[in-house]
Amino acid sequence: MLFDRARAVTPGGVNSPVRAFNAVGGTPRFIRSAQGAWLTDVDGNEYVDLICSWGPMLLGHAHPEVQAAVAAAVARGTSYGTPTEPEVELAEEIVSRTPVERVRFVSSGTEATMSAIRLARGFTGRDVVIKFAGCYHGHVDALLASAGSGLATFAVPGTPGVPASSTELTLVLPYNDREAVTAAFAEHGPRIACLITEASPGNMGVVPPEPGFNEFLARTCREHGALFISDEVMTGFRVTREGQWGLDGKPEGWVPDLVTFGKVMGGGFPAAAFGGRADVMHHLSPEGPVYQAGTLAGNPVATTAGLTTLRLATPEVYDHVASAADAIKQAASEALTAAGVAHTVQATGTMFSVFFTEGPVRDFADASRTDSGAYKAFFHAMLDAGVYLPPSAYEAWFLSSAHDERAVTTVLEALPGAARAAAAAGQDA
Ligand SMILES: Cc1ncc(COP(=O)(O)O)c(C=O)c1O
């Protein structure tokens, strides 16, 4: 079996842990090809894809225009290590849609947040970083941190391999908790370089900011001379053409100093970015003293894929994804209610998740109450019915403009049986 071969040469048989099905049990499907809303595994089984590569595939798989643009780019050579036109065009596109004035490309969301934090520290001359529990910003040492013993105490490493010295300048606070933020700034204000937050968290399941929370964070940072970093790696160009900032009506009050992007802007290729205020970005090498670089940063194939995707992502695309998401959200809730399963569906724009616990879920502690046994049964029943959900109870479900009636109907038909499986798992527990 391919999984056995994979495990013989790769830890856990996968190249990113959540793919391994550890949280739900069983064997990950190895996908051979994908088209539109559908994945086909190496045994020829088909699944409606509700992962969409963890966000990037807003237009569905193998979109013909993206493929054509990529094929043309590949034919011109795949990497030169020089500046190219597609990078400029993609940067112009991003600057025209978001609050950032300058943008720098990297190859992954992790690099984007890592570089944004370095720049914030270099710009402010300060060292402390604030993040929220349950927000994921990639595997940056300083951000793989768990809360210390008190709210305003420094964090401890969240994984072996991260030295205590890498997290001793990180504060981890509960999400949506203004008092905790105020207390942290009161105690450490002059040392705080930046606060980083997902613009609307999707990595503990979807936990939207309470009204005004992002504005509050931006204002508090400003008052203390710290930078506000909005991580839109997941939400950027996905929840709207302008990301979460657009969804929230582009409030003046929460224009971030720095923003990180990834996923959709790479069109399914390894591309990500960070950007922000011109005076802050001016501190970046080679204009300024803060060093940052990348061999494949701004790669012409990846930026062509991203640019083509963003240009094709019209308002109609977002409307379509929204109506498909609405149908699935509603049907999931109805099926779980009918089966008597405690749950809550939370969304930001078209990105949503189903928690197997009563809502509202407003932070990581609430999310942790989700019944992972019920999710496990639900997940496998959906998989058996031809729907590939994220193999973890703490992830957003993603759709694309290729999720047509056939794909959505397949999901709707699978839900009642999966809800009954979740109910039965609850009784067994
Ligand atoms: C909000 C957010 N930031 C950063 C990252 C890290 O991105 P990457 O996996 O490309 O390193 C992710 C990945 O899921 C993410 O969701």
Ligand as a Chemical Component Dictionary entry (heavy atoms), coordinates in Angstrom:
data_LIG
# 
_chem_comp.id                   LIG 
_chem_comp.type                 NON-POLYMER 
_chem_comp.pdbx_formal_charge   0 
_chem_comp.three_letter_code    LIG 
# 
loop_
_chem_comp_atom.comp_id 
_chem_comp_atom.atom_id 
_chem_comp_atom.alt_atom_id 
_chem_comp_atom.type_symbol 
_chem_comp_atom.charge 
_chem_comp_atom.model_Cartn_x 
_chem_comp_atom.model_Cartn_y 
_chem_comp_atom.model_Cartn_z 
_chem_comp_atom.pdbx_ordinal 
LIG C1 C1 C 0 -3.553 31.921 9.266 1  
LIG C2 C2 C 0 -2.356 31.155 8.819 2  
LIG N1 N1 N 0 -1.146 31.731 8.887 3  
LIG C3 C3 C 0 -0.042 31.080 8.475 4  
LIG C4 C4 C 0 -0.114 29.799 7.987 5  
LIG C5 C5 C 0 1.131  29.087 7.539 6  
LIG O1 O1 O 0 1.126  28.936 6.180 7  
LIG P1 P1 P 0 2.035  27.806 5.464 8  
LIG O2 O2 O 0 1.386  26.488 5.794 9  
LIG O3 O3 O 0 1.983  28.163 4.014 10 
LIG O4 O4 O 0 3.404  27.925 6.039 11 
LIG C6 C6 C 0 -1.353 29.166 7.891 12 
LIG C7 C7 C 0 -1.458 27.785 7.380 13 
LIG O5 O5 O 0 -2.472 27.133 7.449 14 
LIG C8 C8 C 0 -2.507 29.863 8.317 15 
LIG O6 O6 O 0 -3.724 29.310 8.263 16 
# 
loop_
_chem_comp_bond.comp_id 
_chem_comp_bond.atom_id_1 
_chem_comp_bond.atom_id_2 
_chem_comp_bond.value_order 
_chem_comp_bond.pdbx_ordinal 
LIG C1 C2 SING 1  
LIG C2 N1 SING 2  
LIG C2 C8 DOUB 3  
LIG N1 C3 DOUB 4  
LIG C3 C4 SING 5  
LIG C4 C5 SING 6  
LIG C4 C6 DOUB 7  
LIG C5 O1 SING 8  
LIG O1 P1 SING 9  
LIG P1 O2 DOUB 10 
LIG P1 O3 SING 11 
LIG P1 O4 SING 12 
LIG C6 C7 SING 13 
LIG C6 C8 SING 14 
LIG C7 O5 DOUB 15 
LIG C8 O6 SING 16 
# 
